[in-house]
Amino acid sequence: MGVKAFDLPITTVRLFPTYGPFQESAMFIPSAIKTLLAGKEFSMSPGEQKREFNYVDDVVEAYLKVAVGQEVRGEVINVGSGLPYRVREVIDIIQKLTGNGGTVEVGALPYRKGEGMECFCDNLKLKRLTGWSPRVSLEEGLRLTVEWYKAYYDL
């Protein structure tokens, strides 16, 4: 017997990669931004993997819609834009936004063992049940994130 059988107000949310201000980690986007703003060399794989990247404000809005939505009870919902980008395309945008201080060494690292070449979601259920759609484009989200890192790290 599942959640629907007991009419419990539970929704399973599957979150896809998120980025934005305050992200302190070795994840791809913050690592690339901090390295390039510091004028250093950023080493990466050949960058042909397709991934989606979701700006934090969009993800928060999706969670709020799921939290109050009656139609999502008992559902499994993907939270993400569903728009794949090659990792190489993302680093090109980051490099442009951070300026000419650092360099990118594409292909300096191998792909990780067992790494999938595509990872992005189908968000149609989320859109249909809550009306949610991402508002922040990748370029705008990266611009906002780079601006935050410049201010926060004084680079």
trRosetta pair geometry for C-beta under 8 A, 3 or more apart (Angstrom, degrees):
i j d omega theta_ij theta_ji phi_ij phi_ji
1 5 4.1 -100 -167 71 95 160
1 6 6.7 89 146 -35 116 94
2 5 5.5 113 54 3 55 101
2 6 7.8 -140 107 11 35 89
2 74 7.1 97 128 -150 110 102
3 6 6.5 -77 -156 48 31 93
3 8 4.9 -95 -155 56 80 105
3 10 4.8 -114 -137 62 136 113
3 73 7.5 -153 141 166 117 75
3 74 4.4 -180 103 -116 111 79
4 7 7.2 26 -168 -77 36 45
4 73 7.7 121 -100 126 70 88
4 74 4.0 77 -72 -150 82 152
7 73 7.6 20 -160 152 57 139
8 73 7.6 179 95 -170 45 104
8 74 7.4 116 65 -76 71 85
9 73 5.4 -69 -131 -119 54 112
10 73 7.0 73 47 -155 38 70
10 74 6.7 66 71 -80 73 46
11 66 5.5 -146 95 179 153 108
11 69 7.8 46 -56 71 159 103
11 72 4.6 17 -107 137 143 104
11 73 6.2 -94 -64 -109 91 29
11 74 7.1 -32 -93 13 62 19
11 75 5.6 0 -135 59 92 76
11 76 7.8 166 -174 -92 67 26
11 77 6.0 8 171 3 114 118
12 75 7.3 -133 39 108 75 44
12 76 4.5 -17 73 -112 113 73
12 77 7.0 160 85 21 56 68
13 63 6.9 47 -148 -109 168 80
13 66 6.0 80 -86 149 124 171
13 77 5.3 -22 -110 69 64 98
13 79 5.6 18 -174 -17 102 121
14 76 6.7 35 -18 176 110 91
14 77 6.9 -173 23 90 76 44
14 78 5.0 -31 70 -107 107 60
14 79 6.7 174 79 18 49 74
14 121 7.1 160 103 -112 113 138
15 18 6.5 -34 171 -27 115 119
15 59 6.7 53 -141 -149 109 124
15 79 5.1 -20 -106 64 60 113
15 80 7.3 125 -166 -56 41 92
16 52 5.4 18 144 78 139 115
16 54 5.9 102 85 -12 91 128
16 78 6.8 35 -31 -176 111 92
16 79 6.6 -160 13 89 80 60
16 80 3.2 20 33 -83 134 137
16 81 7.7 -113 78 22 136 64
16 119 7.6 170 -146 144 105 92
16 120 6.9 59 -155 -140 151 47
16 121 5.0 -130 -52 -17 141 121
17 27 7.8 160 -152 -168 108 131
17 51 6.2 9 27 172 147 116
17 52 6.5 158 47 87 97 64
17 53 5.5 -47 104 -110 111 57
17 54 6.5 146 92 17 54 86
17 80 7.7 58 39 -120 56 119
17 119 7.9 80 -14 112 114 117
18 23 7.9 -174 113 -93 79 132
18 53 7.7 126 -116 -167 18 58
18 54 4.9 -43 -102 76 67 95
18 55 7.5 36 -155 156 74 5
18 56 5.6 86 174 -89 111 67
18 59 5.0 -8 -116 -40 131 159
19 23 5.8 -65 -149 -16 59 165
19 27 7.2 -159 -99 114 95 135
19 29 4.3 8 -127 63 148 158
19 30 7.0 -171 -145 -39 101 83
19 53 5.6 -6 8 -174 121 106
19 54 7.3 140 20 68 70 44
19 55 6.7 -45 71 -105 73 46
19 56 6.9 -109 94 -38 27 88
19 141 6.9 105 83 149 99 120
19 142 7.9 20 105 -90 136 66
19 145 6.2 -4 140 -98 103 157
20 23 6.1 115 61 -26 48 114
20 55 5.5 91 -75 -161 113 65
20 56 3.3 -97 25 0 151 115
20 57 7.0 146 -118 -15 157 73
20 141 6.6 -74 -91 -169 87 99
20 144 7.2 -11 -140 102 85 111
20 145 5.5 -126 -134 -91 38 105
20 148 7.7 52 171 27 62 157
21 56 7.2 -101 39 31 67 144
21 144 7.2 -78 -37 139 101 92
21 145 6.1 -154 -55 -121 59 64
21 148 3.8 -108 -102 -177 105 169
21 149 7.8 -155 -115 -47 69 64
21 152 7.4 142 -152 -33 96 142
22 148 7.7 -66 -26 157 59 142
23 27 6.6 -59 160 46 124 129
23 29 7.2 35 88 84 150 106
23 30 4.7 -147 101 -55 105 137
23 56 7.7 -165 -52 -56 109 131
23 145 7.8 -10 23 -144 117 119
24 30 7.0 -152 -107 165 20 162
25 30 5.9 100 55 56 68 139
25 31 7.6 -64 105 -47 61 93
26 30 7.9 -111 -113 80 9 102
26 31 5.3 46 -162 -76 49 127
27 30 5.6 64 64 29 89 99
27 31 6.3 -173 77 -11 36 102
28 31 6.1 -75 -146 41 15 110
28 32 6.1 11 165 -18 61 112
28 44 7.9 66 -139 -121 98 122
28 87 7.0 -93 -161 -144 152 112
28 90 7.5 50 136 109 127 141
29 32 6.0 -57 -144 36 26 108
29 33 6.3 23 161 -17 63 109
29 53 6.6 113 -57 -146 137 139
29 90 7.2 -79 -92 164 90 128
29 94 7.1 -168 -142 -86 70 138
29 142 7.4 -126 -150 -113 118 90
29 145 6.9 -7 157 139 122 160
30 33 5.7 -55 -143 38 34 111
30 34 6.1 28 162 -15 69 109
30 145 7.8 -110 -88 175 71 123
30 149 7.4 166 -140 -89 76 132
31 34 6.2 -59 -144 40 25 105
31 35 6.1 22 160 -16 63 113
31 42 7.5 130 131 -136 85 111
32 35 6.0 -61 -144 40 26 109
32 36 6.0 15 164 -11 65 114
32 42 5.3 66 -130 -152 70 155
32 44 7.7 9 -93 -63 110 131
32 91 5.9 -128 -146 -118 150 85
32 94 5.0 45 126 133 126 163
32 104 7.9 19 -147 -105 106 109
33 36 6.2 -65 -144 42 23 103
33 37 6.0 19 162 -16 64 113
33 94 5.9 -110 -78 -157 72 118
33 98 6.3 -180 -142 -79 61 127
33 145 6.5 -111 -83 130 161 104
33 146 5.7 -150 -138 -103 119 72
33 149 5.0 141 143 7 127 171
34 37 6.0 -57 -140 40 26 109
34 38 6.2 22 159 -16 62 112
34 149 6.3 -127 -78 -162 68 135
34 153 6.8 135 -124 -56 89 171
34 155 7.8 169 -141 -40 56 160
35 38 5.9 -66 -153 39 26 108
35 40 4.9 -88 -170 72 77 107
35 41 7.4 -53 169 86 117 24
35 42 4.3 121 105 -82 141 97
35 102 5.9 116 130 -148 73 160
36 39 7.6 51 -179 -70 34 21
36 40 7.3 -104 -81 55 25 65
36 42 5.7 -34 -57 -26 86 131
36 94 6.4 140 22 140 157 101
36 95 6.1 -138 -136 -108 152 61
36 98 4.1 81 119 107 120 163
36 99 7.9 154 151 55 101 66
36 101 6.5 117 168 75 63 94
36 102 3.6 -139 -135 48 55 139
36 104 7.4 -10 -90 -63 115 89
37 98 5.2 -112 -69 -151 69 114
37 99 7.9 78 -112 36 58 102
37 101 6.7 49 -150 67 23 143
37 102 7.2 -23 -2 -16 20 126
37 146 7.5 167 -69 -154 119 85
37 149 6.0 -163 -23 126 161 119
37 150 6.4 -152 -136 -87 138 71
37 153 6.9 102 111 81 144 135
37 155 4.0 71 153 122 115 151
38 101 7.4 175 86 132 21 130
38 102 6.8 55 66 -71 59 123
38 155 6.2 -79 -74 -135 56 133
39 101 3.8 -85 -94 168 77 103
39 102 5.2 -165 -141 -68 20 72
40 102 5.3 -5 57 -122 38 111
41 102 6.6 179 -81 -169 26 89
41 103 5.0 -18 -112 67 75 95
41 104 7.7 157 -161 -93 62 18
41 105 5.8 31 179 -17 108 113
42 91 7.4 -167 107 -147 137 120
42 102 6.1 60 -14 151 98 131
42 103 7.2 -169 26 92 71 46
42 104 5.1 -23 68 -110 101 67
42 105 6.9 -176 87 22 47 75
43 105 4.7 -19 -108 65 67 116
43 108 3.9 -90 -149 87 99 138
43 109 5.3 106 144 -31 100 103
44 47 5.9 51 124 -64 123 100
44 87 7.2 -156 168 139 136 124
44 91 6.4 -137 22 -80 165 156
44 104 6.8 -17 16 -168 116 94
44 105 6.9 153 24 79 65 63
44 106 6.0 -22 71 -113 99 51
44 107 7.8 23 88 -10 65 27
44 108 6.6 73 40 42 35 93
44 109 5.8 -76 -178 33 16 113
45 48 8.0 -94 124 20 106 69
45 49 7.2 47 86 -8 139 112
45 87 7.1 44 64 86 103 149
45 106 7.9 -9 100 -162 32 62
45 107 7.0 22 171 -99 34 33
45 109 5.1 -66 -70 86 58 90
45 110 6.5 7 -118 144 92 17
45 111 5.0 75 -144 -82 141 56
45 112 7.7 -83 -68 -19 139 67
46 88 7.4 -34 145 -65 55 120
46 106 6.3 62 -138 167 38 89
46 107 4.6 40 -89 -90 69 79
46 111 7.3 -40 25 -53 94 92
47 86 6.2 78 148 156 83 95
47 87 4.2 -131 -149 87 74 95
47 88 3.2 112 128 -62 128 82
47 89 8.0 164 159 0 116 51
47 91 6.3 -81 -122 14 144 130
47 106 5.5 -56 0 -143 127 106
47 107 7.8 -77 3 -50 90 63
48 86 5.9 -38 -144 -148 36 114
48 87 7.3 -20 25 35 13 95
48 88 6.6 12 -71 -13 43 121
48 117 6.9 -18 110 -151 91 107
49 86 7.0 128 71 -149 38 61
49 87 4.9 34 60 -14 90 119
49 111 7.3 134 -53 -125 115 111
49 115 6.8 -65 -94 150 137 120
49 116 7.6 95 -141 101 110 56
49 117 5.3 -136 -117 -148 68 51
49 118 7.3 -167 -166 -69 67 35
49 119 7.7 1 174 15 107 94
50 84 4.0 30 171 174 109 128
50 85 6.8 159 -148 74 68 20
50 86 5.8 -43 -91 -86 66 54
50 87 7.9 -130 -85 -23 21 72
50 117 6.6 48 18 148 82 68
50 118 4.5 5 61 -115 109 75
50 119 7.2 165 94 29 68 51
50 120 6.5 -61 134 -19 98 118
51 84 6.5 130 61 -144 11 79
51 85 6.6 -36 67 60 63 71
51 87 6.1 50 16 -70 115 85
51 90 7.7 -33 64 -23 107 146
51 118 8.0 -171 -69 -150 46 38
51 119 5.5 4 -113 65 73 92
51 120 6.6 151 -162 -65 29 89
52 80 5.2 90 106 174 143 120
52 81 5.3 -168 -170 55 124 94
52 82 6.4 1 -99 -59 156 6
52 83 5.7 113 -123 65 104 51
52 84 5.5 -73 -62 -90 78 51
52 85 7.1 106 -107 11 41 80
52 119 7.3 -118 15 109 79 67
52 120 4.0 102 -26 -122 112 97
52 121 6.7 -85 33 15 151 78
53 81 7.8 -5 68 20 38 129
53 85 6.8 -44 10 36 103 123
53 90 6.5 98 -10 -115 149 139
53 138 6.0 82 70 -123 108 103
53 141 7.5 -176 122 95 103 142
54 58 5.7 -117 -176 78 92 121
54 59 5.3 98 131 -58 123 104
54 79 7.4 110 -179 137 174 81
54 80 5.3 -119 -55 -132 136 65
54 81 5.5 178 -95 -19 89 95
54 134 6.7 -124 -137 -107 90 135
55 58 5.0 85 69 7 84 107
55 59 7.3 -162 94 -8 41 89
55 134 7.3 118 36 -161 95 113
55 136 4.0 -47 44 86 154 138
55 138 7.9 -171 -42 -107 101 39
55 140 7.6 -35 -63 93 157 86
55 141 3.4 -132 -81 -118 122 132
55 144 7.4 60 -143 56 130 131
55 145 7.8 -140 -125 -45 92 112
56 59 5.5 -57 -148 37 37 113
56 60 6.3 39 156 -21 70 103
57 60 5.8 -50 -147 34 32 112
57 61 6.5 34 154 -18 63 105
57 135 7.6 -63 109 59 110 108
57 136 6.0 90 63 -20 112 141
58 61 5.7 -55 -151 36 32 112
58 62 6.5 34 151 -21 65 105
58 81 7.3 25 132 -69 157 93
58 134 4.3 20 -150 -132 147 83
58 135 6.0 -174 -95 30 98 73
58 136 5.4 -130 -41 28 113 100
58 141 7.9 -54 -4 -88 118 133
59 62 5.6 -52 -150 34 33 113
59 63 6.5 34 152 -19 65 104
59 79 6.0 86 -136 151 79 124
60 63 5.7 -54 -149 36 32 111
60 64 6.4 33 153 -19 65 105
61 64 5.7 -54 -149 35 32 112
61 65 6.5 31 154 -18 65 105
61 132 6.5 155 124 -134 97 111
61 135 7.5 40 31 4 164 115
62 65 5.8 -56 -150 37 32 110
62 66 6.3 30 153 -17 66 107
62 79 4.6 137 125 -140 148 110
62 126 6.4 0 -151 -173 113 135
62 130 7.4 108 -146 93 63 155
62 132 5.0 101 -109 -177 75 159
63 66 5.6 -56 -147 39 32 111
63 67 6.2 38 153 -28 66 106
63 79 7.0 19 -61 -118 71 158
64 67 5.5 -50 -145 30 31 116
64 68 6.8 5 164 2 63 107
65 68 6.7 -72 -149 47 26 91
65 69 5.7 35 157 -39 66 118
65 126 8.0 92 94 -174 128 89
65 130 3.9 92 151 -177 124 134
65 131 7.1 -141 -150 57 141 78
65 132 4.8 -172 46 -59 165 119
66 69 5.6 -55 -134 26 27 118
66 72 5.3 -98 -144 106 73 169
66 77 6.0 -166 -113 67 129 161
66 79 7.6 -72 -32 -77 142 119
66 126 7.5 -46 -73 -133 105 94
66 130 6.4 -58 -69 -77 56 150
69 72 4.3 60 99 5 120 111
69 73 7.9 -157 109 -30 74 68
69 129 6.2 88 170 143 146 98
69 130 5.0 -75 -80 -98 150 94
70 73 6.3 -24 -172 -15 46 112
71 75 7.8 15 133 -16 63 142
71 129 4.5 -163 109 -158 119 95
71 130 7.4 -164 64 -65 114 60
72 75 4.8 -95 -164 40 60 125
72 77 6.0 -10 -151 -51 119 138
72 129 5.1 114 -73 143 84 142
72 130 6.6 7 -50 -58 127 104
75 125 6.8 -171 177 162 133 131
75 129 6.9 -144 36 -73 174 173
77 125 5.9 -141 -121 104 72 114
77 126 5.1 100 -169 -81 106 90
77 129 7.3 -102 -105 53 122 139
78 82 7.7 85 119 -72 129 96
78 121 3.9 180 172 -177 137 137
78 122 6.1 99 42 68 155 53
78 123 5.2 -119 95 -94 102 63
78 125 6.9 99 26 46 85 107
78 126 6.2 -108 70 -25 62 121
79 121 7.7 54 62 65 23 168
79 123 7.1 67 -127 -120 21 112
79 126 6.3 129 -94 -101 56 156
80 120 6.8 -165 134 -163 140 66
80 121 4.1 111 55 31 130 127
80 123 5.6 -150 67 -66 64 121
81 120 7.9 -52 76 -159 76 108
81 123 6.9 -104 172 -6 8 150
81 134 4.5 -27 -102 -7 91 154
82 120 5.9 104 -148 158 37 105
82 121 5.3 -83 -88 82 73 68
82 122 6.0 67 -119 -116 122 26
82 123 4.5 -126 -38 7 120 102
82 124 7.9 69 -81 -36 163 68
83 120 7.0 -131 65 -159 17 142
83 134 7.9 -103 5 45 120 145
83 138 7.4 -130 101 -38 128 116
84 118 6.6 -17 -128 -148 153 89
84 120 4.2 -115 -71 -29 94 153
85 89 4.8 -117 180 75 101 127
85 90 5.4 108 116 -53 130 94
85 138 6.3 77 -40 -107 152 170
86 89 4.6 99 62 -4 83 101
86 90 7.4 -154 95 -5 48 83
87 90 5.6 -53 -154 34 39 114
87 91 6.5 36 152 -17 69 103
88 91 6.0 -54 -147 36 32 107
88 92 6.5 38 152 -24 63 104
88 106 6.4 51 -119 -131 101 134
89 92 5.6 -53 -154 31 32 116
89 93 6.8 31 151 -17 64 102
90 93 5.9 -54 -155 34 34 110
90 94 6.4 32 150 -16 67 107
90 138 7.2 -96 -110 178 87 131
90 142 7.6 -180 -159 -85 79 143
91 94 5.4 -52 -144 40 37 113
91 95 6.0 41 156 -23 68 105
91 104 5.5 123 161 -138 126 152
91 106 7.3 162 85 -85 152 102
92 95 5.8 -53 -145 35 27 111
92 96 6.5 28 154 -18 61 106
93 96 5.8 -57 -152 36 30 111
93 97 6.3 23 154 -14 65 111
93 138 6.9 106 60 131 177 104
93 139 5.9 -128 -149 -109 135 73
93 142 5.3 78 129 84 121 167
94 97 5.8 -62 -147 42 30 108
94 98 6.0 19 161 -13 68 113
94 142 6.0 -113 -83 -167 70 129
94 146 7.0 166 -142 -76 69 121
95 98 6.1 -61 -139 41 26 103
95 102 7.5 -119 -126 79 83 92
95 104 5.6 -74 -81 -24 134 130
97 142 5.9 -173 -11 133 163 104
97 143 5.8 -146 -127 -100 133 61
97 146 4.4 -178 139 -14 124 170
98 101 6.7 -90 141 39 97 103
98 102 6.6 -14 118 30 136 109
98 146 5.9 -134 -75 -143 72 127
105 108 3.8 40 125 -35 116 134
111 115 4.8 -133 170 49 100 135
112 115 4.1 103 63 -52 85 118
116 119 5.6 99 92 -53 125 101
122 125 7.6 67 118 -1 90 89
123 126 4.7 -45 -174 40 83 120
123 127 5.9 86 127 -24 87 98
124 127 5.6 -55 -146 39 35 112
124 128 6.0 33 157 -20 69 109
125 128 5.8 -56 -142 39 29 110
125 129 6.0 10 166 -5 66 115
126 129 6.5 -65 -136 45 21 97
126 130 5.9 -31 -179 30 61 115
126 132 5.5 -53 151 62 98 117
127 130 7.2 -81 -126 56 13 76
127 131 7.0 29 -169 -133 52 13
127 132 6.1 -111 -99 69 49 63
127 133 5.9 46 -116 -75 104 80
136 140 5.2 -130 -165 90 78 115
136 141 4.5 95 142 -64 119 97
136 144 7.5 -53 -156 12 135 141
137 140 4.6 89 54 12 84 102
137 141 6.7 -153 88 -5 40 89
138 141 5.8 -59 -144 41 27 110
138 142 6.1 25 159 -17 65 109
139 142 6.0 -58 -147 38 26 108
139 143 6.3 29 153 -22 62 106
140 143 5.5 -52 -148 34 32 114
140 144 6.4 30 155 -16 65 105
141 144 5.8 -54 -147 38 31 110
141 145 6.2 29 154 -18 64 109
142 145 5.5 -56 -144 40 32 113
142 146 6.1 34 157 -20 67 104
143 146 6.0 -54 -145 36 28 108
143 147 6.4 29 154 -19 62 107
144 147 5.7 -54 -149 36 29 113
144 148 6.5 31 152 -21 63 105
145 148 5.6 -52 -150 33 32 112
145 149 6.5 30 153 -16 65 104
146 149 5.8 -55 -148 38 33 109
146 150 6.3 37 153 -22 65 104
147 150 5.7 -53 -150 34 31 114
147 151 6.5 23 155 -12 65 107
148 151 5.9 -62 -150 41 31 106
148 152 5.7 20 159 -14 70 115
149 152 5.8 -57 -130 44 29 105
149 153 5.5 -5 179 12 68 116
149 155 6.9 -15 138 30 86 125
150 153 7.0 -65 -124 53 13 86
150 154 7.8 57 168 -107 48 14
150 155 5.6 -102 -127 60 56 84
151 154 7.4 9 -176 -72 24 52
